[in-house]
Amino acid sequence: MFGGDNVVNLSDVRYLPRWIILIIDIIILVISLFLSTYIIEKITQSEFVYNRQRITVFAGIIFSNVIFMYIFKTYAGIIRHSTFIDLFKLLISCFCNLFLIGTLNTIFLWTTGSKFILNPYLILYFIISFMGLFLFRLYVKEFFHIVREYRRSTLKKRILVLGIDEQSIAIARAILDNPSLPYHVVGFLTQRTDSKRAYLLGKPIFAKEKIEENAKEELLIDGVIIIKEMMSKDEMNSWVNLFLEKDLNIFKAPSVQKLRDSDFGGSIRNLQIEDLLNRKPIKIENEEIKRRHFNKNILVTGGAGSIGSEIVRQVAQFNPSLIVVLDQAETPLYDIELEMKEKFPHIRFKFVLADVSNKNRIEPLFQMYNFSMVYHAAAYKHVPLVEENPHEGILVNVFGSKIIATLSSKYHVNRFVMISTIRQ
């Protein structure tokens, strides 16, 4: 029932017609009537309806209640959006019914010398019927609230907050208190091993081994939020390397001192390479570099990787005529395509899904676009993994590099920049 599509359908379901709500309310009144009857009979062990026409008395009570519900329009509100006003209407409706039946009961006593129903029964019915109507609306309201929250959480990035100190707790609380943010906190992450069964803000605390021993799919998270100011450089590098190895998104949150509620969402951003430096990034202002790229055709192999994508971002700032971004990873290539088209709509891009070791696929690109510069960043970078798969490592890192370099020479590329294939 709580699958993605079903949740969407439930939360988008149209409002029930008023007559259906009125029928449900009448059913609740009838149930309240029988429940009150059962309780009174168990307590008094005697007749509490003094009129022989018991069914007529019960029907009159229900009819009177429905009349007051119609007068106060208790069924006209949208249940999932019920407010205190709706609760007050229910209370007045039930009380007026109690007052009317009680008054008629008193008049009947004056005229005939006996009541047609026991007064405590009316009070009990008033309490049970009001609580039944109120709880029905409360449960419906809470049900739709839970469905909306579940739907909202499925559309958000599932994240862990790094650290269990006051700063980390404050950041997590700020995210939890702001449902408009695109993040869903699923827990905390720490190096400590004595907090495995502990909870913070109702969220579990995970040890570092949890990340090390499980793949991203098993962790069921999209990323981690870190507070750079709370860590040393070595700690930062250690955590970042682990998160990159697990293909987790890394988000940087501001410290509590810099926290601003008005723009908290905008202050959480992806961790950039510059954040790992202990200095301000160097801005290249070189006219010669600009001339090499301006109105030129540029090829970036491995353009969807961590290094290649940054090269694409930097090259795009020099207004080349065309940037061909080549990579064999489909999803990262699509991501960089969306990013570049948003940030540099005036630049012409060509995104090519291809393997650099496939010469028959690569050479037509050199023939078609007459590249002025080639940045070769395509290479497998995880050393332990490549050591286990040497064939693929040699095919891409060695023969792939040879193919790109040979074609660059053959088609008279002005500049060929080789990014080292020796990674750590």
N, C-alpha and C positions, 0 to 999 in steps of 0.2 A: 504493500500500500504506500510505503514511503519511498518508492523509486522516484527518480528525477521527474519523469513525465507526469506521474500521478500526483506528486506534490504540487506541480505547477497547475494542473487541472483543478485540484481541490482549492488552492488559494485564489484561483480566478473564477470559481463557480459563481453564477449569478445569484442575486438575492432571492430568497424564497418569497412567493406571493403572500400577501397578508392573510388570505383566507386559510392557507396551510398553517401559518403560525397560530391563528385563532383556533383551529381544530386541535393542534398540539396542546394549546393552553387548556382547552375544554377537557381533553383527555387527562391532563395533569389534575384538573379540578375533580374529575370523577374518581381518580385514584386517591386523591386526598380525602374525598368523602368516605370511601370504603376503608381507608386506613384509619381515619378518625373513628368510624363506626367500630372497627375491630378493637381499637385501644379502649374506647369507652365501655364496650361490652365486657372486656376483660377486667376493667377496674370496678365498674359498678355492679356487675352481675345482675342487672335488672334492666327494665325497659327505659330508654331515654327518649324515645319518640312516643309521645302520648296520643298522637293522632293515629287512627287506624290506617289512614291512607299514607303509609310510610313512603311509598314511591313518589307520591304527589309532593310530600314535604321535601324530599331530596331533589326532585326536579325543580321545585321552586327555588331552592338555594342555588342550584347551578344556574338557572335562568337569570336570577337576580345578579349573580356574579358576572355573567356574560354581558348583561346590560351595562354594568358599571365599567367593564373592560372596553365596551364599545364607546361609552361616553368619554373615557379618558384616553382612548386610542392606545392601549398598552401593547397592542399587536402591530402597530404601525411602524415602529422603529426598526432599524436594521440591527438584528441581534448581535452580529459580530462587532458592531460599533456601539453597543449599549453603554450608556453613561449613568451618572447618579440621577439625572432627571428621569430616565426610564425606570430606575429602581423606585424613585419617589412615586411615580404614577402607579406602579404595581401596588405599593403600600397603601396609597389613598383608595385605589379601587377595592382592594380586599377589606380595608377598614370600613368603607361606605357600605359594602355588602354586609359586614358584621353588624353595623349600626342599624341598617334597615331591617334585617331579620330579627335582631334583638328587639327593635321597637315594635314590630308586628307581633312578636312573641309576648311582649308586655301588654299590648292592646288586647290580644287574644285572652290573656289571663284576666284582664279587667271585665271583659264582656262575657266570658264563659266560666270563669272561675278556675281555669287550669291552663297550663302552657301546652303548646303543641310540640315543643322540643326542649331538651335540657340545655340551659345556658352554657355550662362548661363545654358541651359538645361544640357549640358555635365558636367558642374561643379556641378550642383545639383545632377545629377545621380552619379557622383564620390563620393560625400559626403554620400549620402543615401546608396549606394551599399557597400561602405567600412564599414560604421557603422553597416549595417545589418549583414555582414559577421563576423565582429568583435564581435558583441553582441551575435550572435549564438554560437560562440566558448566560449565566456565568460560565458553564461548561462549554457552550457553543463559542463564546467569546475567547476563552482560553484555548480551545481546540484550534481555532483559526490563527490565534497568536502563535501557537507552537508550530503550525504548518508554515506560516510566513517566516518565522525565525529559521526553521529548517531549510526552507527554500533559499533564504538569504545567505545562510552559511554555506550551502552547496555552491553558490556563485562566487564565494570569497576564496582567497588564497588561505590555505590551512598552514599556519606558521607556529614555530616554537619561539619563545623568547629566551635568549641566551642570558643566563645568570639568575640568581635567586636573591639578590641584594635589593635594597630599597629602591634603587633606580630602576631596575628591571621590573619590579612589582608595580611601580608607578606607571611605567610605559604600558605594561599589560592592562592595568586597570583603565588607563585612558582609552585604549583600543576597545576594551569590553564595554565601556560606557558610551561609546560612539558607534552606533549601529550602521552609520552611513559609510564608515571606512571599509575598504575592500579586503579586510583581513579578518581571519577567524583564529583566535588564539586557542590552540589545542593543548598547550602545556609549556613547561619550562625545561631548560637544558642546563646542566651543570657538570663540572668535573668531579664534584663530590660523589662518593658512592654510598653515603649513609642517608640519602634522601629518596631512595627508590619508591618507598611506600607513602611518602608524604605528599601533601597537596597544598597548593597556593591558589587562592581565589577560586577554589573548586576545580583546579586543573592539576593533572599529575606532573610530577617532576621526574625527568628522564636523565640518566647518567650518560656520559660521553660514549660509553661502550654501546649504548643503544644505537647510536648513529654509526659507529664503526662496524658493528656486526650485522647490520641490516641494509638492504637496498632501499632506494627511494620508494619503490612500489610497496614494500613491506612497511615502511614507516608511515605511509599515508599522509605525508606532508609535502607542501610545495616549497617552503623556504624557512629561513631563520632570520629573526630580527636581532641585531646586535647594537650595543652602545659603545662606540669606539673609545670614548673618553674613559671608560671603566676598565680598559685592558692595556697591558704593556704591548710593545711591538711584537715580541716573540709569541705571546698568547694570541694576539690578533692573527698573525701569520699561520699559527698552528690550526686555529679554528677555520680560517678561510680555506686553507688547503684541504681540510677534511670535507667542508661543505662543497667545494668545487669537485672533489673526487666523487661525491655522492650526487652530483648534478642538482644541487639545491640552490634556489635563489637566495641571495644574501641581501637583506635590507638593512639600511643604516637608519637608526632612530636618533633623535637629538637627546642630549642630556636633559634631566629634569629642569635644570636652571634655564635652559633655552626653550623649554616646552611652552607652546602657545596653543591654547584650545581652539582659537579661531582658525588656525592653519596647521593643525596637527597632521592631518592627512597629507598635506603637501610637504611637510618636513620629513616624512618617511620616504626614502628613495633607495634605489638600487645602489649597492656598494660599487664605487668606481675604482679604477686603478689608482687614481690620484689619492684616494683615501688610505692607501697602503704606504704612501710616501711620508717621510718626516720633513717634508719641505713642500713649498708651493710648486705646482707643475710648471715646467718650462714651456713658454709659448714661443713657437717658432715663427719668427718674422723675417723671412729670407726671400728677397725678390727673385733670386735665382730659382728657388724651389717653386715659387708661384709660376714663373715662366715655363718650367718643365711640365706643369700640369694644366695650365690654363688653355682651354679649347683643345685639349689633347684627348686621345682615347687611351684609357687606362685599364689594365687587367689586374685583378687581385684574386689569386687562387687561395683556397681555404678562407674565403671572405666571410664565412659564417662563424668561424671560430673566434676564440677570445682575442687573439692577436690580429687576425685578418679583419674582423669586424671593426676594430679600432682603426686600422689602416684605412678602411673604407670611409669611416667618419671623418678622418683627417683629410683625406684626399678630396672629399666632396666639398670642403671649404674653399678649395682653390679653383672652383668652377671649371672643371674639365668638360670636354664635349660629351664624353661617354665614359661610364664606369661599368665594366663587365665584372660581376661578382660571381665567382665560380666555386662551388662546393658540392660534395657528394652527400651531405647531411640535409635531408629534405626539410625537417621542421625548423632547425636554426636558420636555414636559408630563407624560409618563408618569413620568419620573425624579423630578420634584418631587412628584408624587402619592405615589410610594413613600416618599419622604423624609418628607413631612408626616404620612402615616399612621403612620409609625414613631415620629416625634418627638412628635406631638400626637394621640394616639389618641382623646383626649376631645373634640377639636374636630370639628365637622361641616364637611366640605369638599364642594364640587362642582367637578369639573374639566371644563371645557367647551372643546371643540375648535372654534374658530370664528374668523372674520376680522372685525375691528372695522369694516371698510368695508361689511359686509353688514348693513344695517339690519334687514332682515326676520329675520335670525338673532339679532340682539342685543336688539331691543325686547322679545320675549317674556320674556327674562331679567329685565328691569326690571319688567315686569308681574307676574311670578311671585314675585319675591323681595323687592320693596320695599326696595331698598338704602338704608342710612343713610349710607354713605360709599363713594366711588368713587375708586380710585387708577388713573389712566390712564398706564400705562408702555409701552403697545404702540406701537412705532415702529421703522422700519428705522434702524440706527445707523451702518452703514459708508458713510461719505460718498462715497468714490470709486465704490463699487458702485452706490449710489443715483443718482449723477450719470450713470452709464451707463444707468440704467433709471429715468428721471424719471417715467414714467407710474405705476409701482408706488409710488414715493416719495410722489407727490402723493396717490394713492389712499388709502394707509394713513396717512401722517403728517399730511396735511391733512384730507381728507374723513373718514377714520376718526376723527380727533380731534374733528371737528365733530359727527359722529354721536353719539359718547359724551357730549360736552358738552350737546348738545341734549336727548338722552334723560334725562340727569341733571336738567336743568332741568324737563323735562316731567313727570317722575315725582317731583319734589320731594325729590331727594337732599339730605340735610342738608349734606354736605361733598363737594366735588369737588376732588381734588388732581391737578393736571396736571404730569406729569414732562416736562421740556423735550424736544422732538423734535430739537433741534439737537445732534448728537453729533459727536464727533471720533474 
